[in-house]
Amino acid sequence: MTTLELDHVGIGDEPGAALPTVSAIAGPGRPGIVAVETEQAPVLASLVAGGRMRPDSGRVLVDGHEDPAATRRAFALVDTPGVAEPFPVMSCRRIVREELAYAGQRPTRDHVDTVLDALGIAQYADTHVQRVPTEVRVRLLVELALLREGVTGLVVTSPERHGGAVEDWFAVVRDVAVRGVTVLLVTSKSAAQTAAALLDTIPAPAEAPAPSPTTDGPDDATAPSTATAIDGDDPRLQEAS
């Protein structure tokens, strides 16, 4: 179990800082929320939170320690614009295939179909990711993120930019959180208000249903789309034989 804390982190000077000072705490079963505006700030906040960029001020702590390398290993960036997002015209099938390969698993057609079926999105297999509902996109990228070894948390960037109701895509965050995954949500101020009101709908991890079957993968938490790892009681899809 991993806790992530942003302790008054910022980039640039006020007024007009590229990343105004923000603080948040995310732990297993209790997502943290960072509310930022402008096109650039969510990306910067995600890079800082994921240990990929050093802030000008403040600290990023994983389990109480400042350790950027450990942060990078523990947290995967999910759908971060220009950093860890799929090309809009990639099909869901292709995204799964590439992420399985990145995670060190066999990206066979049967395995890809198994993953799509397990996520309940087989009907979108050949649909461009830019055309799927936001909650489907978030579920796809989050669950693929949960295939990487060593990752115990996710930084999910600006899901609201794809449209849809906050309640719908936050349900994916809730599903992952109750499985014990640490999630930091970086979103707009209006979406953050709705998401914060939904935090109380998340039961403690001990109350959660049994997690999905699991599998193994490599060790880096940054990839062209996204991905994350887990084993034992952790929430990962099982590799097809």
N, C-alpha and C positions, 0 to 999 in steps of 0.2 A: 504494500500500500504506500502511496506516495502523496505528499502534500506539496503544492506549489503556491508560493507567495510572491506577489509583486508588491514591494514596499516602496511606495512613492517613486516609481520609475518615470523618467521623462527623457525626451530628446529635444534639445534646443531651448531657447529662452522665451519666457512669456513677455508680452503677448505674441500670439502667432507661432507658438512652438510647434515643431513638426509632430511631436507627441506630447500633448499636455500631461502633467503629472497624474498618474493613475495608481490605484492600489486595489488589490483583490487577493482573496485566498480561495483556493480550490483544493478539495480533499476527496477521498473516496466516498462516493455517494452524495457528495454535496458540491455541485458545480460552482465555479467562480464566474463572475460576469465583469467584463471590462466594457464600459460604454464610451465610445469615441466616435467622432464625426470626421468628415472630410474623406477624400479618396485615399490618401496616403497613411493616415494615422492607424487604421486597423491593421495594415500590413506591418508597420513598424512595431505596433504593440504585440503582434503575433511573433515577430522575429525576436523581440526582446524576451517575451515569455518563454519561447522555445529555446533560448540560449544561443540563438544564431546571430544576435547583435547585442553589443554592450550599450546600456543606456548611459546618457550623460550624467544622470543623477539617479539615486535610489539603488535598490538591490533586488535581485531575483534569487529566491531561496527555494531549494528543494530539500524537504525534510529538515528545514532550519539551517541549511548550509548554502553558502555561495559557491557554486561549482558549475560553470557553464558547460563543461564537457559532460558532466553527469546529467545536466538538464537536457542537453541534446540527445543523449542516449535514452532518457526516460520519456521524452515528449515528442510526439509526431505532430507536424503541422498538417491540418486538414483543410483543403480548399482555399489556401492562402493565395490571393491574386498574384500572378506573376512569379510565384515561388513554388507552390504545391497544389496547382489546380489542373485538371485535365483540359485538353483542347476542346472547345465547344462542340466540334463535329465528331469527336470520338464516340463510338457506340459504347453502351454499357458493357457489352461482351468484350470489346477490345480493352477497356479499362481493367476489367477483371483479369484478363489474360496477362497484361503487362504487370499488374501488381502481384499476381501469383509468381511470375518469373522473378520479380524484384525480391520477393520474400523467400526465394529459394525453393519454391514448390513447382511441381510439374504443371505447366499451363496447358494441359490437354483440353480438348473440347469437352470431354466428359467432366473433367474437374471444373471447368468454367461453368458448365451447365449446373453442376451440383451446387456451386456457390450461389449462382443466381436463384436457383430453386430455394435454397436455404434462407435467402434473404427475402423471398416472396416477391421478387421483381423479375421473374423470368419473362413476363410479357413485354418488358422494356429491353430485352437483350440486344436487339438491333436498332434501338432508338438512340439518336444522338443525345448526349448527356444534357445539352442545352435545352432539350425539349421535354425532359421528364419533370414531374412535379418536384418542388424543392425538397419535400420530405424524402422522396425516393433518392434524390441526389445525395442528400446528407447521409442517409442510411448506407448507401453504397460506399461512399468514400470513408465514412467512419468505420464500417465493418472491415473494409479492406485495410484500413489503418491498423486494425487490431490483429493483423497477421505478422507484424514484425517482432522479432525477438528483442527482449529487453525493454520494450516500451510499456510503461504503466500509466501513461496519461496522454491526453489529446489537447491540442489548441485548435479550436474550430473557429474559422474566420468568416465573419459577415455572411451567414446563410441568408439573411434577409434580402441580400442584393438580388437573389434569384426569384423573389416574389413569394406569394403564398402566405398563409396565416402563420404567425409565430407559434401558435399552439400546435400546429401540425408538425413542424420540424423540431420543435422543442421536445416533442414526444420521443424522438430518436435520442436526443440528449438524455432524457429521463431513463429510457431503456438501458442505455450504456451505463449511466451513473449507478443504477441499482445493482449492476453486476460488479460494482467495486472499482470501476475505472475513474480516474481523476480527470475531469474535463474543465478546461477554461474556455469560456465562450466570449469571443470578441465580437461585439455587435454595435449597432447604432443605438443612440440614446432612447429612441422611442421603442425599438424592439427590446432593449434591455429592461425597460419598465415592465413590459408584459412578461418577459422571461423571469424576472425577479419575483413576480407575483405567483409564478408557477412552481417555484422552488419547493414550496411546502407540499406539492403533490408527489414529491420523490420520497419513497420509503427508505428507511435505513437499509444498507446493503444486506444485513443479516435477515431482513424480511423479504429479500428478493427471491424470485423463483430460481431454480437451478440454471446455471449458465449454459450457453451453447457449447457443443463439442469444440475441441481446440487443436491447434497445429503449431508447427515451428517455422522460423524464418530467420533472415540475417539480422544484422546488428545495427544498421544505420537507420535513424528515424526520419530521414529526409529523402523524398523520392519525387519523381515527376508528378504523380497524382497525390498520394498519401499512403500511409500504412502504419500499423502498430502491432505489438506482439504480446503474447500471453501464453501461459501453459497451466496445467493442473486445473485449478478452479477458475482460471481466468477466461474471459469471453473471446474465444477465437473459433473460426470455422475449421472444421476438420478436413485434413487433406484427403482427397479421394484416392482410392487405391487403383 
